Amino acid sequence: MYVVETTSFVKSPSDEMKKVHREYLLKMLNSGKLKLAGRMVDNTGSFLVWEAGTLEEAKALASSDPYFSNGLTTFILKGWSIFWNGFVKPPIIPKD
């Protein structure tokens, strides 16, 4: 698993860009690649959890988000080793 933490917006997204962004996230959620996503309640960014086999795959998935590919915001990507999630499946340890 990999987590993406986004920064504040460099520039505000248009309504059309918000729609395209949500469509991308829904597509990734339906594919099983995106596990969780949401904005910070103080509007300082967002947090996304990706299922990916490598850091490179996770970076490609995150970079394909229209918010990132269009330069609206930046992100920090890190591997995440789940110790216990209580309801889904045994821990997954990233290869990177």
PAROFI-939355 format. One record per residue (C-alpha): residue number from 0; x, y, z. Coordinates in Angstrom, 3 decimals. Layout:
N
+-----+----------+----------+----------+
| num |       px |       py |       pz |
+-----+----------+----------+----------+
| NUM |        X |        Y |        Z |
...
+-----+----------+----------+----------+
***
This chain:
96
+-----+----------+----------+----------+
| num |       px |       py |       pz |
+-----+----------+----------+----------+
|   0 |    0.000 |    0.000 |    0.000 |
|   1 |    1.064 |    3.535 |   -0.659 |
|   2 |   -0.277 |    6.798 |    0.667 |
|   3 |   -0.426 |   10.143 |   -1.051 |
|   4 |   -0.693 |   13.343 |    0.906 |
|   5 |   -1.503 |   16.366 |   -1.210 |
|   6 |   -0.540 |   19.915 |   -0.516 |
|   7 |   -2.748 |   22.964 |   -0.760 |
|   8 |   -3.828 |   23.981 |   -4.244 |
|   9 |   -1.361 |   25.896 |   -6.367 |
|  10 |   -4.373 |   27.159 |   -8.286 |
|  11 |   -8.070 |   26.493 |   -7.791 |
|  12 |   -9.665 |   23.791 |   -9.933 |
|  13 |  -12.520 |   24.682 |  -12.262 |
|  14 |  -15.864 |   22.914 |  -11.876 |
|  15 |  -15.000 |   20.847 |  -14.959 |
|  16 |  -11.634 |   19.845 |  -13.463 |
|  17 |  -13.350 |   18.817 |  -10.204 |
|  18 |  -15.663 |   16.600 |  -12.250 |
|  19 |  -12.783 |   15.003 |  -14.172 |
|  20 |  -10.869 |   14.472 |  -10.904 |
|  21 |  -13.848 |   12.750 |   -9.246 |
|  22 |  -14.375 |   10.565 |  -12.319 |
|  23 |  -10.722 |    9.478 |  -12.217 |
|  24 |  -10.922 |    8.631 |   -8.516 |
|  25 |  -14.162 |    6.678 |   -9.020 |
|  26 |  -12.583 |    4.750 |  -11.902 |
|  27 |   -9.567 |    3.899 |   -9.722 |
|  28 |  -11.816 |    2.937 |   -6.792 |
|  29 |  -13.834 |    0.606 |   -9.029 |
|  30 |  -10.616 |   -0.951 |  -10.358 |
|  31 |   -9.470 |   -1.736 |   -6.817 |
|  32 |   -6.352 |    0.443 |   -7.100 |
|  33 |   -7.681 |    3.275 |   -4.918 |
|  34 |   -8.683 |    2.148 |   -1.438 |
|  35 |   -9.501 |    5.411 |    0.350 |
|  36 |   -9.581 |    9.095 |   -0.533 |
|  37 |  -10.709 |   12.276 |    1.123 |
|  38 |   -9.860 |   15.873 |    1.872 |
|  39 |   -8.555 |   17.200 |    5.157 |
|  40 |  -11.294 |   18.892 |    7.159 |
|  41 |   -9.195 |   22.065 |    7.424 |
|  42 |   -8.899 |   22.197 |    3.592 |
|  43 |   -5.091 |   21.909 |    3.664 |
|  44 |   -4.966 |   18.991 |    1.224 |
|  45 |   -6.101 |   15.396 |    0.950 |
|  46 |   -5.058 |   11.827 |    1.692 |
|  47 |   -5.321 |    8.877 |   -0.697 |
|  48 |   -4.458 |    5.209 |   -0.198 |
|  49 |   -3.338 |    3.235 |   -3.257 |
|  50 |   -2.925 |   -0.513 |   -3.767 |
|  51 |    0.197 |   -0.861 |   -5.903 |
|  52 |    2.949 |   -3.420 |   -6.292 |
|  53 |    5.796 |   -0.918 |   -6.544 |
|  54 |    6.580 |    2.678 |   -5.781 |
|  55 |    6.744 |    3.373 |   -9.521 |
|  56 |    3.233 |    1.998 |  -10.061 |
|  57 |    1.893 |    4.055 |   -7.160 |
|  58 |    3.582 |    7.172 |   -8.543 |
|  59 |    2.055 |    6.549 |  -11.977 |
|  60 |   -1.427 |    6.089 |  -10.491 |
|  61 |   -1.161 |    9.238 |   -8.391 |
|  62 |    0.419 |   11.278 |  -11.182 |
|  63 |   -2.450 |   10.383 |  -13.512 |
|  64 |   -4.922 |   12.195 |  -11.252 |
|  65 |   -5.977 |   15.299 |  -13.222 |
|  66 |   -5.269 |   17.552 |  -10.229 |
|  67 |   -1.621 |   16.489 |  -10.298 |
|  68 |   -1.146 |   16.073 |  -14.045 |
|  69 |   -2.533 |   19.590 |  -14.596 |
|  70 |   -0.340 |   21.187 |  -11.913 |
|  71 |   -3.160 |   22.178 |   -9.558 |
|  72 |   -1.488 |   20.626 |   -6.527 |
|  73 |    1.536 |   18.538 |   -5.585 |
|  74 |    1.845 |   15.398 |   -3.505 |
|  75 |    4.087 |   13.387 |   -1.229 |
|  76 |    4.072 |    9.619 |   -1.856 |
|  77 |    5.180 |    7.079 |    0.753 |
|  78 |    4.995 |    3.329 |    1.229 |
|  79 |    2.626 |    2.318 |    3.995 |
|  80 |    2.903 |   -0.908 |    5.945 |
|  81 |   -0.466 |   -1.710 |    7.481 |
|  82 |   -0.049 |   -3.297 |   10.871 |
|  83 |   -3.723 |   -4.019 |   11.388 |
|  84 |   -6.857 |   -2.789 |    9.719 |
|  85 |   -9.384 |   -4.860 |   11.623 |
|  86 |  -11.762 |   -5.710 |    8.807 |
|  87 |  -10.273 |   -6.281 |    5.375 |
|  88 |   -7.337 |   -8.686 |    5.070 |
|  89 |   -3.942 |   -9.480 |    6.599 |
|  90 |   -1.238 |   -6.815 |    6.532 |
|  91 |    0.313 |   -5.946 |    3.184 |
|  92 |    3.939 |   -4.886 |    3.225 |
|  93 |    5.155 |   -2.806 |    0.246 |
|  94 |    8.117 |   -4.110 |   -1.735 |
|  95 |    9.766 |   -0.650 |   -1.751 |
+-----+----------+----------+----------+
***
